[in-house]
Amino acid sequence: MSEIYNIKVLDKKGNEVSLEQYKGKVLLIVNTATGCGFTPHYKPLEAMYEKLNSKGFEILDFPCNQFAGQTPGTDEEITEFCTLNYNTKFPQFKKIDVNGPTATELFKYLKSKKSFQGFEGEKADLMNGLLAKIDPDYKNNSEIKWNFTKFLVNRQGNVVARFEPTHDMADVEAQVEALL
């Protein structure tokens, strides 16, 4: 059994959930935010979820407030925002930290399997400039750089890709479909 299935996380109500329940599914694990320039990613994520969920695809949404305080609300407020603005139906978990000493076991594991891949696309220069000011060594560590970093996990539980928030969502979907 893959190590990822031994990890437990908290649902938005604080109940422990074993990732083993997702065994055999293709997973896209995302750290999200409600007040970020990348928040509109919820729209293509929900469209992908609706299109591919019946084929064994799950999106696991982990709100995080570590990047410029862009997710200040409670778990209930975050869920309400996502439901009202993006009609999200994929599982949303308790707000977490993805970096530093309070990072969850799940994100420590994901980062150990796939390090920073670099920014690309139209917002790459903006993100490179921003991150260089925050952490001059950002290109050389596996820390999550910003909201909407996505990890793709295959049906065997292996982390096969990491997509930075500037990555083209059409390519993310194509790689998900290839695993299904």
N, C-alpha and C positions, 0 to 999 in steps of 0.2 A: 504494500500500500504506500502511495506517495506521502511524503511528510506533510504536505498541505492539509491532508484529511485528518491529521492529528490535532490541528489548530482549532481552538474555540474562540468565538467572537461574541459580542453582545448585540442582540437585536435592539431596535429603537426604544423598546420598553425596559431594557436592561436584563433580559433573559439570555442565558447562555445558549449558544447555537454551535453545534459541531459542523465544521465544513465537510465532514464525512457525508452529510445528507446531499451534497452536490456531486458525489462520486459518479463518474461516468458522463458528466455534462461538460460542455465547453463553457468556461467562465471568463467574464471580463470584469476585473476588480478595479474599481475607480475611487480615487479620493476626490470629493466634490465640494463645491461651495455655492452659496446662493447669491452672492453679491460680487461676482468675478466677471471679468471680460470673457471668460470661457464658459460661463453659466449656460449660454445658449446650446452648449454641447448636449444638454438634457434632451433637446428635440431630436437630433439624430440617434441618440442612445435609445430613447423610447421607441422610435420608429424601427430600429434594429431589433429591439426586444420583441415588439409586436410581430414582426416578420419571422423571427427565428426561434422564439421561445419554444414553440411546439416541436422543434427539431432537436431539442436538448441543449438549448443555450440559456444561460443565466447571466444577468448583470448584478453584481453586488456593489451597492452604493454605500461608501463610507464618508460621510461629511467630515470636514476637517477645517479648523479655524486657525491653522498655523501660518497661513500666507496672507499677510496684510489684514488680518482680522475680517476676512470676507465671508465668514459663516458665524455670525454672532448669536444667532437664535438658539432656542431650546430644540431638542429633538422633535417635539411636536410642531413647533413653528417651521422647522426645516421641511418636515413632511407636508405640512399645509401649503407652503410655498411651492414645492415641487408638484404637488397634485393640482393646485389651482392654475399654475402657470404652464406646466408641461404635461399634465395628465399622466405622470409617471406611475407605472404599475410594478416595476421591478423592485426586488427587496432592498430596503434602506435600513442601515444599521445605526447603532449609537454613534454619536460624534466621537471622533478619536484623534490622537496624534499619530502622525506618520514618520516623524523625525525626532531625534533627540532621545534623552533617557526615558521619556514616557511613551515612546512609540510602541504601538501594539505589536504583539508577536507576529501577526499576519504580515504587516508591512516590513518588519525586520526580515522575515523570510523572503518576501517578494524581492526586496532590494538585494538580498544575498544571491539571488538567482539571476537577476537582470539589472545591470547597472545603468547609469544615465546613458542615453543613446544619442544625445544632441538634439537641438531644436532644428526644425525645418519649416518651410512654408513662409507665408507672408508676415507672420509675427515673430519669426526667428530672431531677427536683428533686435527687435524690441526686448524680447526675453533674454537674449545674450547680454545686452547692455544692463538690464535690470539686475540680473543674477550676478554679473561681474562686480556690481557695487555692493551687493549683499554678502557674497562669498567669492573672493578672487580665485579660489581653487575649485569652483563648482563643477568644472568639467571633469575633474579627477576623483569624484566620490560618488557613491551610489544613492545619496540622499534624494528624496523626492524634491523636485525643484519648484513645483507650483501645483495649483489645483488642476484636476482633471488629467492627472497622469493615470494611464491605464495599463494593466497587466493582463495578458492573455494566457489562459491556462487550458491545456488540451484535456481530452476525456480521460487521460491516464494520470492527470494531476501534475503534469510538468509545466512550469512557467516557460512559455515558448517565445514571448515577445513583450516588450515594454514600449509603450507609445507615450511620448511627451505630449503636452496639451496642444502643441502647434501641429501635430501630425494630422494629416488629411483623414477625416472621418470615413470617407469612401474607401480608403485603403484599409482602415481598421475593420470595416464591415467585410471587405473582400477576404481578409485573413481569417476572420471568424468563420465565414461561409466555407472556406477551404478546409477548416477543421471539422465541420459538420458533415 
